[in-house]
Amino acid sequence: MDINHSTQLAFQQYQEGNLQQAKHICSTILESQPNKENILYLLGIVYAQLEEYDLAIRHLEKALQLNIANADAYLALGAIFQQKGVFDEAINFCQ
């Protein structure tokens, strides 16, 4: 598997709205490269859009462990916690 090609394909599928296909490609990539931060982030976003919030949180938090400067991941987590009604956590991540 060509990781660069697969990564591009995952983002393309996401941008085209093919969330299930993007999820599948991301999961496949993570099987061989479990610490690929941009794929963890993308998979977290996909899970959030599929309203699988606990999985989204898990993947986004792992992406943040690998790159604490990922502002988009903080904002995404804030939005997810807001959707879940956990407003204190939502505020913490958005700040």
N, CA, C and O atoms as CSV, one atom per row, in Angstrom:
chain,resi,resn,atom,element,x,y,z
A,1,MET,N,N,0.838,-1.176,0.000
A,1,MET,CA,C,0.000,0.000,0.000
A,1,MET,C,C,0.887,1.244,0.000
A,1,MET,O,O,1.793,1.364,0.825
A,2,ASP,N,N,0.632,2.147,-0.902
A,2,ASP,CA,C,1.323,3.428,-0.972
A,2,ASP,C,C,0.607,4.388,-0.021
A,2,ASP,O,O,-0.512,4.824,-0.293
A,3,ILE,N,N,1.259,4.711,1.090
A,3,ILE,CA,C,0.644,5.528,2.135
A,3,ILE,C,C,0.268,6.908,1.618
A,3,ILE,O,O,-0.809,7.416,1.934
A,4,ASN,N,N,1.143,7.520,0.828
A,4,ASN,CA,C,0.842,8.862,0.314
A,4,ASN,C,C,-0.392,8.851,-0.578
A,4,ASN,O,O,-1.257,9.720,-0.468
A,5,HIS,N,N,-0.464,7.867,-1.454
A,5,HIS,CA,C,-1.632,7.756,-2.329
A,5,HIS,C,C,-2.892,7.485,-1.508
A,5,HIS,O,O,-3.937,8.087,-1.754
A,6,SER,N,N,-2.795,6.583,-0.538
A,6,SER,CA,C,-3.952,6.249,0.299
A,6,SER,C,C,-4.411,7.457,1.106
A,6,SER,O,O,-5.610,7.680,1.278
A,7,THR,N,N,-3.450,8.233,1.599
A,7,THR,CA,C,-3.789,9.436,2.354
A,7,THR,C,C,-4.536,10.426,1.469
A,7,THR,O,O,-5.556,10.982,1.878
A,8,GLN,N,N,-4.037,10.646,0.269
A,8,GLN,CA,C,-4.715,11.540,-0.670
A,8,GLN,C,C,-6.114,11.042,-0.989
A,8,GLN,O,O,-7.061,11.825,-1.063
A,9,LEU,N,N,-6.236,9.738,-1.176
A,9,LEU,CA,C,-7.532,9.152,-1.496
A,9,LEU,C,C,-8.510,9.315,-0.332
A,9,LEU,O,O,-9.688,9.596,-0.549
A,10,ALA,N,N,-8.034,9.142,0.886
A,10,ALA,CA,C,-8.896,9.303,2.063
A,10,ALA,C,C,-9.428,10.728,2.131
A,10,ALA,O,O,-10.623,10.931,2.344
A,11,PHE,N,N,-8.551,11.721,1.951
A,11,PHE,CA,C,-8.989,13.117,1.983
A,11,PHE,C,C,-9.931,13.425,0.825
A,11,PHE,O,O,-10.894,14.174,0.989
A,12,GLN,N,N,-9.657,12.857,-0.333
A,12,GLN,CA,C,-10.527,13.067,-1.495
A,12,GLN,C,C,-11.925,12.505,-1.223
A,12,GLN,O,O,-12.928,13.168,-1.490
A,13,GLN,N,N,-11.986,11.287,-0.693
A,13,GLN,CA,C,-13.274,10.678,-0.391
A,13,GLN,C,C,-14.035,11.501,0.640
A,13,GLN,O,O,-15.250,11.669,0.536
A,14,TYR,N,N,-13.323,12.010,1.628
A,14,TYR,CA,C,-13.959,12.857,2.635
A,14,TYR,C,C,-14.526,14.126,1.982
A,14,TYR,O,O,-15.676,14.494,2.222
A,15,GLN,N,N,-13.718,14.782,1.165
A,15,GLN,CA,C,-14.149,16.024,0.519
A,15,GLN,C,C,-15.347,15.801,-0.403
A,15,GLN,O,O,-16.168,16.698,-0.594
A,16,GLU,N,N,-15.438,14.613,-0.965
A,16,GLU,CA,C,-16.561,14.294,-1.855
A,16,GLU,C,C,-17.787,13.817,-1.079
A,16,GLU,O,O,-18.830,13.539,-1.671
A,17,GLY,N,N,-17.661,13.722,0.241
A,17,GLY,CA,C,-18.793,13.319,1.070
A,17,GLY,C,C,-18.970,11.822,1.225
A,17,GLY,O,O,-19.989,11.364,1.742
A,18,ASN,N,N,-17.985,11.057,0.782
A,18,ASN,CA,C,-18.034,9.599,0.895
A,18,ASN,C,C,-17.434,9.189,2.248
A,18,ASN,O,O,-16.323,8.664,2.312
A,19,LEU,N,N,-18.184,9.437,3.315
A,19,LEU,CA,C,-17.654,9.264,4.661
A,19,LEU,C,C,-17.305,7.817,4.980
A,19,LEU,O,O,-16.283,7.556,5.613
A,20,GLN,N,N,-18.130,6.884,4.556
A,20,GLN,CA,C,-17.847,5.474,4.838
A,20,GLN,C,C,-16.570,5.023,4.136
A,20,GLN,O,O,-15.773,4.279,4.706
A,21,GLN,N,N,-16.381,5.468,2.912
A,21,GLN,CA,C,-15.162,5.101,2.167
A,21,GLN,C,C,-13.942,5.751,2.810
A,21,GLN,O,O,-12.899,5.113,2.949
A,22,ALA,N,N,-14.068,7.021,3.202
A,22,ALA,CA,C,-12.958,7.705,3.880
A,22,ALA,C,C,-12.623,6.988,5.184
A,22,ALA,O,O,-11.449,6.810,5.511
A,23,LYS,N,N,-13.643,6.579,5.926
A,23,LYS,CA,C,-13.428,5.859,7.184
A,23,LYS,C,C,-12.681,4.553,6.939
A,23,LYS,O,O,-11.759,4.213,7.679
A,24,HIS,N,N,-13.071,3.838,5.919
A,24,HIS,CA,C,-12.425,2.566,5.596
A,24,HIS,C,C,-10.952,2.772,5.230
A,24,HIS,O,O,-10.084,2.038,5.704
A,25,ILE,N,N,-10.677,3.758,4.399
A,25,ILE,CA,C,-9.288,4.010,3.977
A,25,ILE,C,C,-8.448,4.427,5.177
A,25,ILE,O,O,-7.328,3.947,5.347
A,26,CYS,N,N,-8.979,5.315,6.007
A,26,CYS,CA,C,-8.244,5.761,7.200
A,26,CYS,C,C,-7.945,4.583,8.118
A,26,CYS,O,O,-6.829,4.448,8.620
A,27,SER,N,N,-8.931,3.740,8.334
A,27,SER,CA,C,-8.731,2.579,9.209
A,27,SER,C,C,-7.664,1.651,8.661
A,27,SER,O,O,-6.863,1.101,9.417
A,28,THR,N,N,-7.652,1.477,7.358
A,28,THR,CA,C,-6.644,0.631,6.717
A,28,THR,C,C,-5.243,1.221,6.894
A,28,THR,O,O,-4.292,0.499,7.195
A,29,ILE,N,N,-5.126,2.524,6.707
A,29,ILE,CA,C,-3.836,3.177,6.884
A,29,ILE,C,C,-3.354,3.010,8.321
A,29,ILE,O,O,-2.184,2.705,8.552
A,30,LEU,N,N,-4.247,3.205,9.283
A,30,LEU,CA,C,-3.861,3.137,10.695
A,30,LEU,C,C,-3.465,1.733,11.141
A,30,LEU,O,O,-2.783,1.573,12.154
A,31,GLU,N,N,-3.887,0.718,10.394
A,31,GLU,CA,C,-3.457,-0.643,10.725
A,31,GLU,C,C,-1.940,-0.777,10.589
A,31,GLU,O,O,-1.301,-1.475,11.377
A,32,SER,N,N,-1.373,-0.115,9.600
A,32,SER,CA,C,0.079,-0.219,9.394
A,32,SER,C,C,0.843,0.965,9.988
A,32,SER,O,O,2.033,0.853,10.282
A,33,GLN,N,N,0.163,2.089,10.163
A,33,GLN,CA,C,0.812,3.283,10.722
A,33,GLN,C,C,-0.112,3.920,11.763
A,33,GLN,O,O,-0.755,4.933,11.489
A,34,PRO,N,N,-0.178,3.321,12.962
A,34,PRO,CA,C,-1.163,3.760,13.963
A,34,PRO,C,C,-0.924,5.156,14.523
A,34,PRO,O,O,-1.793,5.693,15.209
A,35,ASN,N,N,0.218,5.750,14.253
A,35,ASN,CA,C,0.508,7.089,14.771
A,35,ASN,C,C,0.563,8.150,13.677
A,35,ASN,O,O,1.266,9.152,13.810
A,36,LYS,N,N,-0.164,7.930,12.619
A,36,LYS,CA,C,-0.198,8.908,11.522
A,36,LYS,C,C,-1.207,10.000,11.907
A,36,LYS,O,O,-2.417,9.841,11.750
A,37,GLU,N,N,-0.671,11.098,12.411
A,37,GLU,CA,C,-1.495,12.144,13.036
A,37,GLU,C,C,-2.577,12.704,12.116
A,37,GLU,O,O,-3.714,12.884,12.550
A,38,ASN,N,N,-2.249,12.981,10.866
A,38,ASN,CA,C,-3.259,13.572,9.984
A,38,ASN,C,C,-4.396,12.595,9.674
A,38,ASN,O,O,-5.526,13.023,9.441
A,39,ILE,N,N,-4.119,11.313,9.669
A,39,ILE,CA,C,-5.169,10.320,9.433
A,39,ILE,C,C,-6.018,10.133,10.702
A,39,ILE,O,O,-7.235,9.962,10.615
A,40,LEU,N,N,-5.386,10.165,11.854
A,40,LEU,CA,C,-6.155,10.122,13.106
A,40,LEU,C,C,-7.108,11.305,13.181
A,40,LEU,O,O,-8.267,11.160,13.570
A,41,TYR,N,N,-6.611,12.473,12.806
A,41,TYR,CA,C,-7.447,13.670,12.795
A,41,TYR,C,C,-8.614,13.502,11.812
A,41,TYR,O,O,-9.770,13.733,12.165
A,42,LEU,N,N,-8.300,13.104,10.593
A,42,LEU,CA,C,-9.350,12.942,9.585
A,42,LEU,C,C,-10.384,11.919,10.033
A,42,LEU,O,O,-11.586,12.146,9.893
A,43,LEU,N,N,-9.924,10.798,10.570
A,43,LEU,CA,C,-10.867,9.773,11.017
A,43,LEU,C,C,-11.735,10.307,12.157
A,43,LEU,O,O,-12.924,9.995,12.229
A,44,GLY,N,N,-11.150,11.105,13.040
A,44,GLY,CA,C,-11.944,11.731,14.100
A,44,GLY,C,C,-13.036,12.622,13.532
A,44,GLY,O,O,-14.168,12.609,14.014
A,45,ILE,N,N,-12.700,13.391,12.515
A,45,ILE,CA,C,-13.678,14.273,11.868
A,45,ILE,C,C,-14.773,13.444,11.194
A,45,ILE,O,O,-15.955,13.775,11.292
A,46,VAL,N,N,-14.385,12.385,10.519
A,46,VAL,CA,C,-15.361,11.511,9.863
A,46,VAL,C,C,-16.313,10.917,10.896
A,46,VAL,O,O,-17.529,10.941,10.710
A,47,TYR,N,N,-15.758,10.383,11.990
A,47,TYR,CA,C,-16.605,9.824,13.042
A,47,TYR,C,C,-17.549,10.882,13.606
A,47,TYR,O,O,-18.711,10.584,13.884
A,48,ALA,N,N,-17.070,12.102,13.776
A,48,ALA,CA,C,-17.933,13.169,14.293
A,48,ALA,C,C,-19.099,13.426,13.345
A,48,ALA,O,O,-20.234,13.606,13.788
A,49,GLN,N,N,-18.825,13.443,12.052
A,49,GLN,CA,C,-19.898,13.678,11.087
A,49,GLN,C,C,-20.874,12.508,11.023
A,49,GLN,O,O,-22.041,12.677,10.671
A,50,LEU,N,N,-20.386,11.335,11.362
A,50,LEU,CA,C,-21.268,10.158,11.421
A,50,LEU,C,C,-21.964,10.047,12.779
A,50,LEU,O,O,-22.692,9.089,13.039
A,51,GLU,N,N,-21.727,11.049,13.648
A,51,GLU,CA,C,-22.287,11.119,14.998
A,51,GLU,C,C,-21.857,9.952,15.878
A,51,GLU,O,O,-22.594,9.523,16.766
A,52,GLU,N,N,-20.662,9.449,15.622
A,52,GLU,CA,C,-20.035,8.437,16.471
A,52,GLU,C,C,-19.026,9.184,17.345
A,52,GLU,O,O,-17.813,9.085,17.162
A,53,TYR,N,N,-19.576,9.930,18.298
A,53,TYR,CA,C,-18.787,10.911,19.036
A,53,TYR,C,C,-17.672,10.306,19.889
A,53,TYR,O,O,-16.579,10.867,19.955
A,54,ASP,N,N,-17.927,9.185,20.534
A,54,ASP,CA,C,-16.888,8.596,21.378
A,54,ASP,C,C,-15.674,8.174,20.548
A,54,ASP,O,O,-14.535,8.371,20.970
A,55,LEU,N,N,-15.914,7.599,19.376
A,55,LEU,CA,C,-14.806,7.242,18.487
A,55,LEU,C,C,-14.108,8.489,17.953
A,55,LEU,O,O,-12.886,8.509,17.802
A,56,ALA,N,N,-14.883,9.516,17.674
A,56,ALA,CA,C,-14.297,10.769,17.206
A,56,ALA,C,C,-13.367,11.345,18.263
A,56,ALA,O,O,-12.247,11.756,17.961
A,57,ILE,N,N,-13.836,11.373,19.497
A,57,ILE,CA,C,-13.036,11.912,20.592
A,57,ILE,C,C,-11.745,11.118,20.747
A,57,ILE,O,O,-10.664,11.692,20.881
A,58,ARG,N,N,-11.864,9.809,20.728
A,58,ARG,CA,C,-10.672,8.963,20.903
A,58,ARG,C,C,-9.613,9.254,19.842
A,58,ARG,O,O,-8.431,9.378,20.164
A,59,HIS,N,N,-10.027,9.362,18.585
A,59,HIS,CA,C,-9.063,9.586,17.504
A,59,HIS,C,C,-8.504,11.007,17.533
A,59,HIS,O,O,-7.314,11.203,17.288
A,60,LEU,N,N,-9.328,11.982,17.823
A,60,LEU,CA,C,-8.842,13.357,17.879
A,60,LEU,C,C,-7.895,13.564,19.053
A,60,LEU,O,O,-6.893,14.268,18.926
A,61,GLU,N,N,-8.204,12.957,20.190
A,61,GLU,CA,C,-7.300,13.079,21.336
A,61,GLU,C,C,-5.951,12.416,21.052
A,61,GLU,O,O,-4.910,12.915,21.477
A,62,LYS,N,N,-5.973,11.299,20.336
A,62,LYS,CA,C,-4.709,10.652,19.985
A,62,LYS,C,C,-3.926,11.524,18.997
A,62,LYS,O,O,-2.701,11.619,19.083
A,63,ALA,N,N,-4.630,12.149,18.073
A,63,ALA,CA,C,-3.959,13.068,17.142
A,63,ALA,C,C,-3.312,14.217,17.913
A,63,ALA,O,O,-2.209,14.647,17.573
A,64,LEU,N,N,-3.987,14.713,18.943
A,64,LEU,CA,C,-3.426,15.790,19.756
A,64,LEU,C,C,-2.225,15.332,20.574
A,64,LEU,O,O,-1.307,16.116,20.819
A,65,GLN,N,N,-2.221,14.084,20.995
A,65,GLN,CA,C,-1.052,13.567,21.709
A,65,GLN,C,C,0.182,13.600,20.815
A,65,GLN,O,O,1.301,13.789,21.291
A,66,LEU,N,N,-0.032,13.416,19.531
A,66,LEU,CA,C,1.075,13.410,18.569
A,66,LEU,C,C,1.450,14.812,18.100
A,66,LEU,O,O,2.586,15.056,17.695
A,67,ASN,N,N,0.480,15.737,18.158
A,67,ASN,CA,C,0.725,17.112,17.714
A,67,ASN,C,C,-0.152,18.048,18.528
A,67,ASN,O,O,-1.286,18.339,18.147
A,68,ILE,N,N,0.380,18.519,19.655
A,68,ILE,CA,C,-0.422,19.364,20.547
A,68,ILE,C,C,-0.725,20.735,19.950
A,68,ILE,O,O,-1.511,21.490,20.522
A,69,ALA,N,N,-0.128,21.066,18.828
A,69,ALA,CA,C,-0.361,22.358,18.188
A,69,ALA,C,C,-1.483,22.316,17.147
A,69,ALA,O,O,-1.695,23.298,16.435
A,70,ASN,N,N,-2.195,21.207,17.047
A,70,ASN,CA,C,-3.252,21.076,16.045
A,70,ASN,C,C,-4.516,21.794,16.519
A,70,ASN,O,O,-5.380,21.197,17.160
A,71,ALA,N,N,-4.608,23.082,16.194
A,71,ALA,CA,C,-5.735,23.902,16.637
A,71,ALA,C,C,-7.071,23.365,16.113
A,71,ALA,O,O,-8.088,23.451,16.802
A,72,ASP,N,N,-7.070,22.819,14.911
A,72,ASP,CA,C,-8.310,22.282,14.337
A,72,ASP,C,C,-8.847,21.126,15.174
A,72,ASP,O,O,-10.060,20.976,15.320
A,73,ALA,N,N,-7.958,20.317,15.719
A,73,ALA,CA,C,-8.396,19.190,16.554
A,73,ALA,C,C,-9.033,19.690,17.843
A,73,ALA,O,O,-10.031,19.132,18.299
A,74,TYR,N,N,-8.460,20.742,18.435
A,74,TYR,CA,C,-9.064,21.321,19.643
A,74,TYR,C,C,-10.472,21.835,19.353
A,74,TYR,O,O,-11.404,21.586,20.118
A,75,LEU,N,N,-10.616,22.558,18.238
A,75,LEU,CA,C,-11.928,23.093,17.886
A,75,LEU,C,C,-12.929,21.984,17.587
A,75,LEU,O,O,-14.096,22.071,17.971
A,76,ALA,N,N,-12.469,20.947,16.902
A,76,ALA,CA,C,-13.352,19.818,16.605
A,76,ALA,C,C,-13.818,19.147,17.891
A,76,ALA,O,O,-14.992,18.804,18.028
A,77,LEU,N,N,-12.898,18.961,18.830
A,77,LEU,CA,C,-13.277,18.365,20.113
A,77,LEU,C,C,-14.256,19.262,20.856
A,77,LEU,O,O,-15.203,18.771,21.469
A,78,GLY,N,N,-14.039,20.560,20.807
A,78,GLY,CA,C,-14.989,21.481,21.432
A,78,GLY,C,C,-16.382,21.333,20.845
A,78,GLY,O,O,-17.371,21.307,21.577
A,79,ALA,N,N,-16.458,21.236,19.527
A,79,ALA,CA,C,-17.752,21.081,18.856
A,79,ALA,C,C,-18.412,19.752,19.209
A,79,ALA,O,O,-19.629,19.688,19.384
A,80,ILE,N,N,-17.620,18.700,19.312
A,80,ILE,CA,C,-18.169,17.387,19.656
A,80,ILE,C,C,-18.728,17.396,21.071
A,80,ILE,O,O,-19.834,16.915,21.312
A,81,PHE,N,N,-17.959,17.946,22.005
A,81,PHE,CA,C,-18.447,17.998,23.380
A,81,PHE,C,C,-19.689,18.886,23.488
A,81,PHE,O,O,-20.566,18.625,24.311
A,82,GLN,N,N,-19.766,19.922,22.672
A,82,GLN,CA,C,-20.978,20.739,22.648
A,82,GLN,C,C,-22.160,19.903,22.169
A,82,GLN,O,O,-23.241,19.963,22.755
A,83,GLN,N,N,-21.962,19.123,21.107
A,83,GLN,CA,C,-23.022,18.248,20.597
A,83,GLN,C,C,-23.476,17.248,21.659
A,83,GLN,O,O,-24.655,16.903,21.738
A,84,LYS,N,N,-22.528,16.790,22.472
A,84,LYS,CA,C,-22.843,15.825,23.520
A,84,LYS,C,C,-23.458,16.496,24.756
A,84,LYS,O,O,-23.923,15.808,25.664
A,85,GLY,N,N,-23.463,17.818,24.792
A,85,GLY,CA,C,-24.010,18.541,25.923
A,85,GLY,C,C,-23.060,18.644,27.105
A,85,GLY,O,O,-23.491,18.921,28.224
A,86,VAL,N,N,-21.780,18.426,26.869
A,86,VAL,CA,C,-20.762,18.521,27.920
A,86,VAL,C,C,-20.068,19.873,27.718
A,86,VAL,O,O,-18.987,19.959,27.136
A,87,PHE,N,N,-20.722,20.916,28.214
A,87,PHE,CA,C,-20.315,22.271,27.867
A,87,PHE,C,C,-19.000,22.706,28.518
A,87,PHE,O,O,-18.249,23.473,27.917
A,88,ASP,N,N,-18.707,22.238,29.721
A,88,ASP,CA,C,-17.429,22.598,30.342
A,88,ASP,C,C,-16.256,22.096,29.501
A,88,ASP,O,O,-15.288,22.823,29.280
A,89,GLU,N,N,-16.348,20.846,29.033
A,89,GLU,CA,C,-15.298,20.294,28.175
A,89,GLU,C,C,-15.244,21.046,26.848
A,89,GLU,O,O,-14.161,21.322,26.332
A,90,ALA,N,N,-16.407,21.378,26.299
A,90,ALA,CA,C,-16.460,22.109,25.035
A,90,ALA,C,C,-15.717,23.432,25.161
A,90,ALA,O,O,-14.946,23.803,24.277
A,91,ILE,N,N,-15.950,24.145,26.265
A,91,ILE,CA,C,-15.307,25.435,26.481
A,91,ILE,C,C,-13.805,25.247,26.633
A,91,ILE,O,O,-13.019,26.010,26.069
A,92,ASN,N,N,-13.403,24.228,27.399
A,92,ASN,CA,C,-11.978,23.980,27.606
A,92,ASN,C,C,-11.250,23.752,26.281
A,92,ASN,O,O,-10.167,24.297,26.065
A,93,PHE,N,N,-11.833,22.962,25.412
A,93,PHE,CA,C,-11.154,22.673,24.136
A,93,PHE,C,C,-11.163,23.871,23.206
A,93,PHE,O,O,-10.214,24.069,22.447
A,94,CYS,N,N,-12.209,24.668,23.250
A,94,CYS,CA,C,-12.273,25.829,22.370
A,94,CYS,C,C,-11.330,26.940,22.816
A,94,CYS,O,O,-10.898,27.758,22.004
A,95,GLN,N,N,-11.012,26.968,24.114
A,95,GLN,CA,C,-10.084,27.999,24.602
A,95,GLN,C,C,-8.683,27.620,24.231
A,95,GLN,O,O,-7.742,28.349,24.545
